[in-house]
Amino acid sequence: MSEEAYREDPAYGDDAAADASSHSADPVPALAESQGDSQGPQGSAEAYSSLLEQFLAYTGVERGLSPATVKAYAADLRVYTDFLTQHGITSVSRIGRKDVESFITSLASESPRSRARRLASVHEFHRFALRQQLVPIDVSEGVKAPKSPQSLPDVLSIEEVGDLLEAAGSGDAQDPVALRDKALLEFMYATGARVSEAVGLDLGDVDLESSVAKLTGKGSKQRLVPIGSYAREAMARYLNMGRPDLQRRARRQPELSAVMLNKRGRRLSRQSVWEIVQQAGQRAGITRPLHPHTLRHSFATHLIQGGADVRTVQELLGHASVTTTQIYTHVSPENLIEAYLLAHPRAR
């Protein structure tokens, strides 16, 4: 599985890092002298802290990755550098391949997927150290992540999506919150937007007349996506009737750019989207677990099942690698049985 696929994992947040291997950067200012042969565990901790700060600044500023992704890198690498310090490895120049392998082995109690995510962060850390000319080689190169079982994404049927979207807009037809919830979920299913892309949407990013929206994804990469008729109608009603009401609720300066506003007139949060999806699912009678990414998974799966090619879906989803998109080419049990009955000479 690619490192990009691991960054799609909910543990890294919806705004996870883009494909780690596709970036390079000019060296940042040299590290302090303490990064060399620092003395003792405390000196080691300070040295790693200095390097980590520069690495996180690089990922957040130069690569433009989201705060959620930078925070995830920081958490993984603190676990890694704590492990190194505890084993007397006092500078990045003294880390060897076996140390990286020992670290991964020490995570045996974690799932293969979690260990693979940790290793993805370690790879990025060592690539950065190499670019800064702190080490002669990348000792993590070639260290493989443990194989994780290929699990299919959570996908709703077309009928279930219809029920969910209908439930999102139930209630008072003039209620600005109901108008927003309907527009939000219709938009996410129509475009395959990540939750961060939906809440980050600005008014200038939406062109309902041309039925397109501009989404800003991982690494600040932008892409244009079409907006279907149902989503376009729901967005138009919300923008004309719902958003102005929510904007007036702002106690201080009104929010002038965000499309999706909360009840206090501020930009909607990712956590609020999760709650909106949960509430709509309960009203629709959908008992299995739901999360905002379920709509993205369903969007991609339904496109593939409807005849769209994988490359097109890759572009719509904003995946750096088609390998990440190929998980949506799975065949549903119903379609599998139907194809078997139609094709096998002794199936009936």
Residue frames relative to the residue before (quaternion, step in Angstrom):
aa qw qx qy qz dx dy dz
M 1.0000 0.0000 0.0000 0.0000 0.00 0.00 0.00
S 0.4742 -0.6950 0.4585 0.2861 3.60 -0.89 0.85
E 0.6143 -0.5438 0.4084 0.4003 3.57 -1.25 0.41
E 0.5850 0.5636 -0.3853 0.4378 3.58 1.08 -0.57
A 0.6322 0.5412 -0.3391 0.4388 3.57 0.98 -0.78
Y 0.6468 0.5027 -0.3299 0.4691 3.57 1.00 -0.76
R 0.6541 0.5086 -0.3273 0.4543 3.58 0.99 -0.69
E 0.5821 0.5546 -0.3826 0.4552 3.59 1.22 -0.26
D 0.5116 0.6733 -0.4117 0.3396 3.57 1.24 -0.40
P 0.5824 -0.6170 0.3930 0.3546 3.62 -0.95 0.80
A 0.5838 0.5950 -0.3873 0.3939 3.61 1.08 -0.54
Y 0.7006 0.4130 -0.2657 0.5177 3.57 1.18 -0.44
G 0.5427 -0.6060 0.4208 0.4015 3.55 1.20 0.01
D 0.6283 -0.5581 0.3908 0.3754 3.48 -1.23 0.49
D 0.7013 0.4628 -0.2562 0.4780 3.56 1.17 -0.58
A 0.2051 0.8376 -0.4935 0.1134 3.53 1.06 0.58
A 0.7088 -0.5068 0.3082 0.3817 3.52 -1.31 0.35
A 0.4999 -0.6267 0.5041 0.3211 3.53 -1.22 0.52
D 0.7640 -0.3709 0.2498 0.4651 3.55 -1.31 0.15
A 0.4176 -0.7724 0.4231 0.2236 3.55 -0.41 1.30
S 0.7008 0.5099 -0.2805 0.4126 3.56 0.99 -0.77
S 0.6472 0.5697 -0.3144 0.3972 3.58 1.20 -0.22
H 0.6667 0.5066 -0.2959 0.4597 3.59 1.27 0.14
S 0.0263 -0.7505 0.6591 0.0400 3.50 -1.26 0.56
A 0.0889 -0.8073 0.5821 0.0397 3.55 -1.18 0.37
D 0.5218 -0.5860 0.5066 0.3574 3.53 -1.25 0.45
P 0.5974 -0.5779 0.3972 0.3891 3.59 -1.06 0.61
V 0.3592 -0.6909 0.5811 0.2365 3.52 -1.14 0.74
P 0.7306 -0.4138 0.2664 0.4734 3.62 -1.17 0.21
A 0.6086 -0.6051 0.3787 0.3464 3.53 -1.06 0.84
L 0.5295 -0.6318 0.4727 0.3116 3.50 -1.19 0.67
A 0.6266 -0.5191 0.4167 0.4052 3.51 -1.31 0.32
E 0.6628 -0.5264 0.3585 0.3939 3.54 -1.25 0.51
S 0.5768 0.6196 -0.3789 0.3740 3.58 1.12 -0.58
Q 0.5591 0.6073 -0.4041 0.3941 3.60 1.17 -0.29
G 0.5659 0.5983 -0.3966 0.4056 3.58 1.16 -0.23
D 0.7957 -0.2237 0.1921 0.5291 3.56 -0.77 -1.03
S 0.0404 -0.8237 0.5653 -0.0197 3.55 0.36 1.25
Q 0.4224 -0.7360 0.4846 0.2120 3.53 -1.11 0.70
G 0.8643 0.1279 -0.1077 0.4744 3.53 -0.94 0.99
P 0.7092 -0.4799 0.3194 0.4058 3.56 -1.30 0.31
Q 0.6511 0.5163 -0.3421 0.4388 3.60 0.94 -0.79
G 0.6498 0.5060 -0.3176 0.4700 3.57 0.97 -0.84
S 0.6256 0.5379 -0.3344 0.4554 3.54 1.06 -0.76
A 0.6486 0.5232 -0.3203 0.4505 3.56 0.92 -0.93
E 0.6611 0.4999 -0.3116 0.4646 3.57 0.96 -0.85
A 0.6421 0.5257 -0.3263 0.4525 3.58 1.00 -0.79
Y 0.6749 0.4753 -0.2977 0.4795 3.56 0.88 -0.91
S 0.6154 0.5542 -0.3506 0.4373 3.57 1.03 -0.75
S 0.6497 0.5189 -0.3131 0.4589 3.57 0.97 -0.83
L 0.6756 0.4842 -0.2871 0.4761 3.55 0.94 -0.90
L 0.6454 0.5253 -0.3216 0.4517 3.56 0.97 -0.84
E 0.6316 0.5361 -0.3391 0.4458 3.57 0.96 -0.81
Q 0.6841 0.4733 -0.2897 0.4734 3.58 0.93 -0.86
F 0.6301 0.5259 -0.3353 0.4625 3.57 1.03 -0.74
L 0.6817 0.4819 -0.2911 0.4672 3.59 0.89 -0.90
A 0.6169 0.5240 -0.3455 0.4748 3.58 1.08 -0.65
Y 0.6332 0.5330 -0.3214 0.4601 3.57 1.04 -0.80
T 0.6935 0.4694 -0.2888 0.4639 3.59 0.86 -0.93
G 0.7202 0.4592 -0.2616 0.4495 3.57 0.97 -0.80
V 0.7645 0.3617 -0.1961 0.4962 3.58 0.95 -0.86
E 0.7626 0.3907 -0.2273 0.4627 3.58 0.59 -1.12
R 0.7462 0.3587 -0.2233 0.5144 3.59 0.97 -0.78
G 0.3814 -0.7746 0.4430 0.2414 3.56 1.26 -0.21
L 0.3324 0.7488 -0.5137 0.2547 3.58 1.10 0.58
S 0.6126 -0.6030 0.3783 0.3435 3.54 -1.17 0.63
P 0.6483 -0.5101 0.3864 0.4125 3.60 -1.21 0.36
A 0.6256 0.5436 -0.3475 0.4386 3.59 1.02 -0.73
T 0.6711 0.4895 -0.2972 0.4709 3.58 0.98 -0.81
V 0.6364 0.5191 -0.3251 0.4688 3.57 0.98 -0.83
K 0.6421 0.5202 -0.3165 0.4658 3.56 1.00 -0.82
A 0.6469 0.5178 -0.3183 0.4606 3.58 1.02 -0.78
Y 0.6165 0.5248 -0.3359 0.4814 3.59 1.00 -0.80
A 0.6615 0.5271 -0.3097 0.4343 3.58 0.88 -0.98
A 0.6606 0.5139 -0.3111 0.4503 3.58 0.91 -0.90
D 0.6689 0.4996 -0.3004 0.4612 3.59 0.89 -0.92
L 0.7305 0.4536 -0.2519 0.4440 3.56 0.82 -0.97
R 0.5770 0.5405 -0.3932 0.4693 3.58 1.16 -0.33
V 0.6119 0.5243 -0.3426 0.4831 3.58 1.06 -0.71
Y 0.6652 0.5142 -0.2933 0.4551 3.57 0.96 -0.92
T 0.7228 0.4331 -0.2680 0.4671 3.61 0.74 -0.98
D 0.5806 0.5472 -0.3798 0.4683 3.61 1.14 -0.50
F 0.6296 0.5309 -0.3236 0.4659 3.57 1.02 -0.84
L 0.6686 0.5031 -0.3030 0.4560 3.57 0.88 -0.94
T 0.6588 0.5187 -0.3100 0.4482 3.57 0.91 -0.93
Q 0.6582 0.5223 -0.3021 0.4501 3.56 0.97 -0.90
H 0.7228 0.3971 -0.2330 0.5154 3.58 1.19 -0.52
G 0.6103 -0.6328 0.3266 0.3470 3.56 1.19 0.55
I 0.4780 0.6319 -0.4625 0.3979 3.59 1.21 0.38
T 0.1369 -0.8911 0.4326 0.0043 3.51 -0.05 1.39
S 0.7914 0.1223 -0.1339 0.5837 3.60 1.20 0.14
V 0.6402 -0.5521 0.3718 0.3835 3.54 -1.20 0.55
S 0.6270 0.5591 -0.3395 0.4230 3.59 1.11 -0.63
R 0.6938 0.4728 -0.2756 0.4682 3.58 1.21 -0.36
I 0.4967 0.6473 -0.4376 0.3779 3.59 1.26 0.03
G 0.1296 -0.7920 0.5938 0.0580 3.56 -0.94 0.91
R 0.7106 -0.4487 0.3230 0.4353 3.55 -1.28 0.25
K 0.6555 0.5245 -0.3188 0.4400 3.58 0.96 -0.88
D 0.6044 0.5504 -0.3551 0.4535 3.58 1.13 -0.57
V 0.6357 0.5099 -0.3216 0.4820 3.57 1.03 -0.79
E 0.6640 0.5015 -0.3016 0.4654 3.57 0.94 -0.89
S 0.6397 0.5229 -0.3225 0.4619 3.58 1.04 -0.79
F 0.6170 0.5428 -0.3436 0.4545 3.57 1.05 -0.74
I 0.6657 0.4894 -0.3079 0.4718 3.59 0.87 -0.92
T 0.6378 0.5265 -0.3233 0.4599 3.58 1.01 -0.79
S 0.6422 0.5450 -0.3196 0.4340 3.58 1.05 -0.76
L 0.6631 0.5014 -0.2967 0.4700 3.57 1.25 -0.35
A 0.2207 0.8373 -0.4818 0.1346 3.57 1.25 0.42
S 0.6496 0.5302 -0.3277 0.4353 3.59 1.09 -0.61
E 0.6208 0.5248 -0.3463 0.4683 3.60 1.24 -0.27
S 0.6078 -0.5574 0.4138 0.3856 3.55 -1.23 0.37
P 0.6372 -0.5229 0.3845 0.4157 3.62 -1.14 0.44
R 0.6448 0.5269 -0.3258 0.4477 3.57 1.00 -0.76
S 0.6543 0.5022 -0.3156 0.4691 3.59 0.98 -0.81
R 0.6446 0.5115 -0.3222 0.4680 3.58 0.98 -0.82
A 0.6415 0.5236 -0.3247 0.4570 3.55 1.01 -0.77
R 0.6364 0.5144 -0.3324 0.4691 3.58 1.03 -0.71
R 0.6217 0.5310 -0.3401 0.4646 3.57 0.99 -0.81
L 0.6738 0.5029 -0.2973 0.4524 3.57 0.89 -0.96
A 0.5984 0.5578 -0.3620 0.4468 3.60 1.05 -0.68
S 0.6548 0.4968 -0.3057 0.4806 3.58 1.02 -0.79
V 0.6362 0.5296 -0.3227 0.4590 3.57 1.01 -0.84
H 0.6223 0.5366 -0.3378 0.4590 3.59 0.98 -0.81
E 0.6695 0.4946 -0.3065 0.4617 3.59 0.86 -0.91
F 0.6287 0.5499 -0.3219 0.4458 3.57 1.01 -0.85
H 0.7123 0.4431 -0.2656 0.4751 3.59 0.84 -0.93
R 0.5947 0.5372 -0.3730 0.4676 3.61 1.08 -0.58
F 0.6393 0.5246 -0.3182 0.4635 3.56 1.02 -0.81
A 0.6509 0.5146 -0.3164 0.4599 3.59 0.91 -0.90
L 0.6426 0.5132 -0.3178 0.4719 3.58 1.04 -0.75
R 0.6548 0.5109 -0.3152 0.4592 3.59 0.95 -0.83
Q 0.6894 0.4542 -0.2771 0.4916 3.57 1.11 -0.64
Q 0.4269 -0.7361 0.4271 0.3058 3.57 1.35 0.11
L 0.3486 0.7303 -0.4999 0.3086 3.55 1.08 0.80
V 0.7691 0.1644 -0.0833 0.6120 3.57 1.26 -0.49
P 0.5128 -0.6689 0.4398 0.3101 3.60 -1.10 0.59
I 0.7955 0.1099 -0.0526 0.5935 3.59 1.17 -0.55
D 0.4606 -0.6220 0.5455 0.3216 3.53 -1.33 0.25
V 0.2480 -0.8182 0.5013 0.1333 3.58 -0.16 1.28
S 0.6288 0.5425 -0.3446 0.4376 3.60 1.20 -0.33
E 0.4959 0.6687 -0.4320 0.3467 3.56 1.25 -0.34
G 0.7858 0.2971 -0.2358 0.4885 3.55 -0.86 0.95
V 0.5527 0.5631 -0.4116 0.4561 3.58 1.24 -0.20
K 0.2360 -0.8194 0.5139 0.0939 3.55 -0.54 1.18
A 0.4722 -0.6462 0.5223 0.2943 3.50 -1.19 0.62
P 0.5465 -0.5903 0.4590 0.3772 3.59 -1.09 0.53
K 0.5171 -0.6412 0.4646 0.3251 3.53 -1.04 0.74
S 0.1698 -0.7729 0.6044 0.0924 3.53 -0.94 0.93
P 0.5572 -0.6136 0.4261 0.3626 3.58 -1.00 0.70
Q 0.4414 -0.6939 0.5047 0.2627 3.56 -0.97 0.88
S 0.0563 -0.8079 0.5867 0.0027 3.56 -0.40 1.20
L 0.4543 -0.6842 0.5011 0.2728 3.53 -1.02 0.82
P 0.5314 -0.6356 0.4468 0.3376 3.61 -1.03 0.68
D 0.5461 -0.5852 0.4819 0.3565 3.54 -1.26 0.48
V 0.0319 0.8157 -0.5710 0.0869 3.56 -0.59 1.16
L 0.3003 -0.7261 0.5923 0.1783 3.53 -1.06 0.83
S 0.5074 -0.5967 0.5078 0.3588 3.54 -1.20 0.43
I 0.6624 -0.4880 0.3688 0.4325 3.58 -1.24 0.28
E 0.6428 0.5224 -0.3188 0.4608 3.57 1.04 -0.81
E 0.6574 0.5056 -0.3130 0.4630 3.60 0.96 -0.82
V 0.6188 0.5249 -0.3478 0.4696 3.58 1.01 -0.74
G 0.6376 0.5344 -0.3207 0.4528 3.57 0.98 -0.86
D 0.6554 0.5026 -0.3054 0.4738 3.56 0.97 -0.87
L 0.6497 0.5293 -0.3129 0.4470 3.58 0.97 -0.88
L 0.6923 0.4731 -0.2794 0.4678 3.57 0.88 -0.95
E 0.6222 0.5284 -0.3387 0.4679 3.56 1.08 -0.69
A 0.6678 0.5067 -0.2955 0.4582 3.56 0.99 -0.89
A 0.6078 0.5765 -0.3557 0.4144 3.59 1.08 -0.68
G 0.7602 0.3612 -0.1932 0.5043 3.57 1.08 -0.67
S 0.4124 0.7162 -0.4768 0.2993 3.58 1.24 0.24
G 0.6118 0.5354 -0.4146 0.4088 3.56 -1.22 0.47
D 0.7982 -0.2629 0.2202 0.4953 3.54 -1.25 -0.48
A 0.4133 -0.7409 0.4784 0.2268 3.57 -0.62 1.14
Q 0.6949 0.4492 -0.2731 0.4907 3.58 1.22 -0.36
D 0.4758 0.6832 -0.4361 0.3415 3.59 1.27 -0.15
P 0.4285 -0.7315 0.4591 0.2654 3.63 -0.58 1.06
V 0.6272 0.5321 -0.3432 0.4536 3.60 1.08 -0.66
A 0.6508 0.4983 -0.3143 0.4790 3.59 0.98 -0.82
L 0.6340 0.5217 -0.3270 0.4678 3.58 1.02 -0.78
R 0.6520 0.5101 -0.3093 0.4681 3.57 1.02 -0.83
D 0.6691 0.5098 -0.3122 0.4416 3.59 0.82 -0.95
K 0.6434 0.5131 -0.3135 0.4739 3.56 0.98 -0.84
A 0.6757 0.4910 -0.2937 0.4649 3.59 0.87 -0.95
L 0.6441 0.5468 -0.3182 0.4299 3.57 0.95 -0.90
L 0.7381 0.4157 -0.2495 0.4692 3.59 0.69 -1.05
E 0.6021 0.5334 -0.3616 0.4714 3.59 1.07 -0.64
F 0.6612 0.5117 -0.3053 0.4558 3.57 0.94 -0.89
M 0.6722 0.5036 -0.3068 0.4477 3.59 0.87 -0.91
Y 0.6844 0.4554 -0.2956 0.4866 3.60 0.96 -0.76
A 0.6589 0.5230 -0.3144 0.4399 3.60 1.02 -0.73
T 0.7928 0.3267 -0.1473 0.4929 3.59 1.03 -0.76
G 0.3888 -0.7114 0.4958 0.3114 3.60 1.16 -0.44
A 0.2938 0.7976 -0.4857 0.2039 3.57 1.21 0.41
R 0.4580 -0.6092 0.5675 0.3114 3.52 -1.19 0.64
V 0.6273 -0.5481 0.3753 0.4065 3.58 -1.16 0.48
S 0.6336 0.5279 -0.3385 0.4532 3.60 1.02 -0.72
E 0.6450 0.5134 -0.3178 0.4683 3.58 1.08 -0.71
A 0.6499 0.5185 -0.3169 0.4566 3.58 1.06 -0.74
V 0.7206 0.4150 -0.2676 0.4867 3.60 0.83 -0.90
G 0.6621 0.5000 -0.3059 0.4670 3.59 1.19 -0.43
L 0.4455 0.7134 -0.4400 0.3145 3.57 1.29 -0.09
D 0.1733 -0.7738 0.6033 0.0849 3.57 -0.95 0.96
L 0.6777 -0.5103 0.3428 0.4036 3.54 -1.22 0.48
G 0.6728 0.5070 -0.2980 0.4489 3.58 1.02 -0.74
D 0.6109 0.5677 -0.3449 0.4308 3.58 1.28 -0.21
V 0.7078 0.4446 -0.2385 0.4945 3.58 1.25 -0.35
D 0.0181 -0.7719 0.6352 -0.0191 3.55 -0.86 1.04
L 0.1860 -0.8270 0.5231 0.0885 3.56 0.06 1.31
E 0.5963 0.5749 -0.3684 0.4222 3.58 1.08 -0.60
S 0.7451 0.3447 -0.1965 0.5361 3.57 1.05 -0.78
S 0.3759 -0.7603 0.4514 0.2774 3.59 1.35 -0.07
V 0.5760 0.5396 -0.4120 0.4553 3.58 0.87 0.94
A 0.1203 -0.7601 0.6331 0.0829 3.52 -1.31 0.48
K 0.3199 -0.7187 0.5836 0.2014 3.53 -1.19 0.61
L 0.1234 -0.7977 0.5893 0.0347 3.56 -0.67 1.16
T 0.2198 -0.7530 0.6067 0.1286 3.56 -1.06 0.79
G 0.1136 -0.8499 0.5145 0.0022 3.53 -0.35 1.30
K 0.8293 -0.1899 0.1613 0.5002 3.51 -1.19 -0.67
G 0.8277 0.1639 -0.1392 0.5183 3.52 -1.02 0.81
S 0.5478 -0.6397 0.3670 0.3950 3.58 1.26 0.52
K 0.3575 0.7234 -0.5099 0.2981 3.58 1.16 0.54
Q 0.2215 -0.7964 0.5550 0.0931 3.55 -0.90 0.96
R 0.0069 0.7826 -0.6223 0.0119 3.53 -1.17 0.64
L 0.3798 -0.6968 0.5610 0.2357 3.53 -1.23 0.57
V 0.0501 -0.7906 0.6103 0.0039 3.56 -0.95 0.90
P 0.4716 -0.6671 0.4883 0.3068 3.58 -1.06 0.65
I 0.2654 -0.7291 0.6077 0.1694 3.55 -1.24 0.53
G 0.3745 -0.7484 0.5056 0.2097 3.59 -0.65 1.09
S 0.7123 -0.4965 0.2995 0.3955 3.53 -1.27 0.38
Y 0.6461 0.5181 -0.3372 0.4477 3.61 0.94 -0.80
A 0.6817 0.4736 -0.2833 0.4803 3.56 0.91 -0.92
R 0.6250 0.5407 -0.3426 0.4468 3.58 0.99 -0.77
E 0.6675 0.4942 -0.3029 0.4673 3.59 0.92 -0.87
A 0.6667 0.4973 -0.3043 0.4644 3.59 0.95 -0.89
M 0.6449 0.5145 -0.3174 0.4676 3.59 1.01 -0.80
A 0.6494 0.5250 -0.3218 0.4461 3.58 0.94 -0.86
R 0.6560 0.5028 -0.3137 0.4674 3.60 0.94 -0.86
Y 0.6637 0.5012 -0.3075 0.4623 3.57 0.95 -0.86
L 0.6904 0.4868 -0.2903 0.4496 3.59 0.83 -0.94
N 0.7119 0.4509 -0.2555 0.4740 3.58 1.04 -0.73
M 0.8181 0.2745 -0.1016 0.4950 3.57 0.94 -0.88
G 0.7638 0.4098 -0.2085 0.4530 3.59 0.99 -0.78
R 0.6895 0.5102 -0.2971 0.4196 3.56 0.79 -1.01
P 0.6351 0.5282 -0.3656 0.4289 3.66 0.85 -0.77
D 0.6366 0.5230 -0.3259 0.4637 3.59 1.03 -0.77
L 0.6745 0.4855 -0.2950 0.4714 3.60 0.89 -0.91
Q 0.6324 0.5438 -0.3327 0.4400 3.58 1.00 -0.79
R 0.6566 0.5245 -0.3136 0.4420 3.59 1.00 -0.77
R 0.6093 0.5776 -0.3501 0.4154 3.59 1.21 -0.37
A 0.4800 0.6742 -0.4429 0.3446 3.60 1.22 -0.23
R 0.3949 -0.7416 0.4929 0.2260 3.59 -0.79 1.02
R 0.7546 0.2966 -0.1754 0.5585 3.54 1.11 -0.67
Q 0.8100 -0.1534 0.1351 0.5496 3.56 -0.92 -0.86
P 0.4492 -0.7079 0.4668 0.2813 3.63 -0.73 0.96
E 0.5026 -0.6285 0.5076 0.3076 3.54 -1.21 0.64
L 0.1807 -0.8404 0.5079 0.0559 3.55 -0.46 1.23
S 0.7672 0.4092 -0.2055 0.4492 3.59 1.09 -0.54
A 0.6561 0.5455 -0.3356 0.3991 3.61 0.89 -0.85
V 0.4306 -0.6802 0.5301 0.2663 3.55 -1.06 0.79
M 0.7880 0.2912 -0.1433 0.5233 3.57 0.70 -1.09
L 0.0751 -0.8138 0.5762 -0.0147 3.57 -0.61 1.23
N 0.4156 -0.6805 0.5346 0.2801 3.55 -1.20 0.52
K 0.7472 -0.4215 0.2698 0.4373 3.57 -1.30 -0.02
R 0.6885 0.4488 -0.2760 0.4984 3.58 1.26 -0.32
G 0.5913 -0.6288 0.3453 0.3685 3.54 1.25 0.30
R 0.5653 0.5690 -0.3956 0.4474 3.57 1.27 0.33
R 0.6853 -0.4622 0.3480 0.4424 3.58 -1.29 0.20
L 0.5052 -0.6650 0.4699 0.2860 3.55 -0.94 0.95
S 0.3514 -0.7434 0.5325 0.2008 3.59 -1.03 0.78
R 0.6375 -0.5197 0.4037 0.4008 3.56 -1.28 0.34
Q 0.6272 0.5405 -0.3391 0.4466 3.58 1.00 -0.78
S 0.6370 0.5284 -0.3267 0.4564 3.58 1.02 -0.79
V 0.6227 0.5288 -0.3457 0.4616 3.60 1.04 -0.72
W 0.6155 0.5390 -0.3451 0.4599 3.58 0.99 -0.80
E 0.6734 0.4928 -0.2944 0.4658 3.59 0.92 -0.89
I 0.6279 0.5336 -0.3355 0.4565 3.59 1.02 -0.76
V 0.6521 0.5035 -0.3109 0.4738 3.59 0.95 -0.87
Q 0.6465 0.5273 -0.3161 0.4518 3.59 0.95 -0.90
Q 0.6871 0.4878 -0.2854 0.4566 3.58 0.85 -0.97
A 0.6449 0.5042 -0.3229 0.4751 3.58 0.98 -0.80
G 0.6432 0.5303 -0.3218 0.4489 3.58 1.00 -0.79
Q 0.6441 0.5137 -0.3196 0.4680 3.57 1.01 -0.79
R 0.6709 0.4875 -0.3029 0.4696 3.58 0.93 -0.85
A 0.6837 0.4758 -0.2796 0.4775 3.58 1.12 -0.66
G 0.4700 -0.6979 0.4326 0.3240 3.59 1.25 -0.14
I 0.4170 0.6781 -0.4904 0.3546 3.58 1.16 0.55
T 0.2386 -0.8381 0.4812 0.0952 3.57 -0.40 1.25
R 0.6319 0.5403 -0.3625 0.4213 3.60 1.07 -0.49
P 0.6678 -0.5205 0.3372 0.4115 3.62 -1.18 0.47
L 0.1004 -0.7830 0.6132 0.0284 3.54 -1.05 0.88
H 0.0508 0.7583 -0.6497 0.0160 3.53 -1.21 0.59
P 0.6978 -0.4860 0.2978 0.4338 3.63 -1.12 0.39
H 0.6465 0.5354 -0.3327 0.4298 3.60 1.01 -0.74
T 0.4964 0.6528 -0.4323 0.3750 3.61 1.23 -0.31
L 0.6469 0.5124 -0.3236 0.4628 3.58 1.02 -0.75
R 0.6332 0.5161 -0.3250 0.4765 3.58 1.04 -0.74
H 0.6411 0.5110 -0.3172 0.4767 3.58 0.95 -0.87
S 0.6776 0.4961 -0.2923 0.4575 3.57 0.90 -0.94
F 0.5940 0.5719 -0.3418 0.4507 3.57 1.05 -0.81
A 0.7152 0.4530 -0.2620 0.4633 3.58 0.76 -1.05
T 0.6660 0.5114 -0.3080 0.4473 3.58 0.90 -0.90
H 0.6798 0.4880 -0.2971 0.4599 3.58 0.89 -0.88
L 0.6098 0.5336 -0.3547 0.4664 3.60 1.09 -0.60
I 0.6573 0.5046 -0.3046 0.4696 3.58 0.91 -0.94
Q 0.6793 0.4865 -0.2891 0.4673 3.56 0.90 -0.93
G 0.6790 0.4874 -0.2837 0.4701 3.58 1.17 -0.56
G 0.6738 -0.5330 0.2802 0.4283 3.58 1.28 0.09
A 0.4622 0.6704 -0.4659 0.3462 3.61 1.20 0.03
D 0.4280 -0.6975 0.5028 0.2785 3.59 -1.02 0.73
V 0.6683 -0.5466 0.3395 0.3732 3.53 -1.20 0.63
R 0.6409 0.5408 -0.3342 0.4302 3.61 0.95 -0.81
T 0.6386 0.5170 -0.3258 0.4678 3.57 1.01 -0.77
V 0.6598 0.4962 -0.3018 0.4768 3.57 0.94 -0.90
Q 0.5940 0.5663 -0.3542 0.4484 3.58 1.07 -0.72
E 0.6783 0.4867 -0.2895 0.4683 3.58 0.89 -0.94
L 0.6634 0.5122 -0.3080 0.4502 3.57 0.95 -0.86
L 0.7010 0.4569 -0.2628 0.4803 3.57 1.04 -0.77
G 0.4008 -0.7250 0.4718 0.3019 3.58 1.18 -0.47
H 0.3309 0.7433 -0.5118 0.2758 3.58 1.12 0.63
A 0.4414 -0.6841 0.5110 0.2757 3.57 -0.99 0.80
S 0.7898 0.2106 -0.0980 0.5678 3.57 1.09 -0.70
V 0.4896 -0.6615 0.4831 0.2989 3.56 -1.00 0.81
T 0.5213 0.6409 -0.4115 0.3847 3.59 1.21 -0.42
T 0.6391 0.5272 -0.3206 0.4591 3.57 1.03 -0.79
T 0.6780 0.5046 -0.2861 0.4515 3.57 1.03 -0.80
Q 0.6039 0.6278 -0.3534 0.3411 3.57 1.06 -0.71
I 0.5236 0.6281 -0.4276 0.3853 3.60 1.18 -0.29
Y 0.6493 0.5323 -0.3166 0.4414 3.57 1.18 -0.54
T 0.5632 0.5960 -0.3967 0.4127 3.59 1.24 -0.01
H 0.3520 0.7362 -0.5048 0.2816 3.59 1.25 0.20
V 0.3670 -0.7156 0.5536 0.2163 3.55 -1.17 0.61
S 0.4313 -0.6953 0.5050 0.2748 3.58 -0.81 0.95
P 0.6267 -0.5502 0.3816 0.3987 3.62 -1.11 0.56
E 0.6392 0.5329 -0.3384 0.4392 3.59 0.99 -0.78
N 0.6853 0.4702 -0.2849 0.4776 3.58 0.90 -0.92
L 0.6101 0.5573 -0.3454 0.4449 3.56 1.09 -0.70
I 0.6746 0.4824 -0.2899 0.4776 3.56 0.89 -0.94
E 0.6447 0.5258 -0.3256 0.4493 3.58 0.96 -0.84
A 0.6639 0.4969 -0.3028 0.4698 3.56 0.94 -0.91
Y 0.6358 0.5327 -0.3261 0.4534 3.59 1.02 -0.79
L 0.6812 0.4946 -0.2959 0.4515 3.57 0.84 -0.95
L 0.6846 0.4849 -0.2835 0.4645 3.57 1.04 -0.74
A 0.7816 0.4026 -0.1826 0.4401 3.58 0.96 -0.84
H 0.6920 0.4866 -0.3064 0.4364 3.59 0.96 -0.73
P 0.4845 -0.7133 0.4230 0.2783 3.62 -0.74 1.04
R 0.7825 0.2685 -0.1643 0.5371 3.62 1.09 -0.48
A 0.3218 0.7759 -0.4868 0.2396 3.56 1.13 0.61
R 0.7521 0.3724 -0.2004 0.5054 3.60 1.11 -0.68
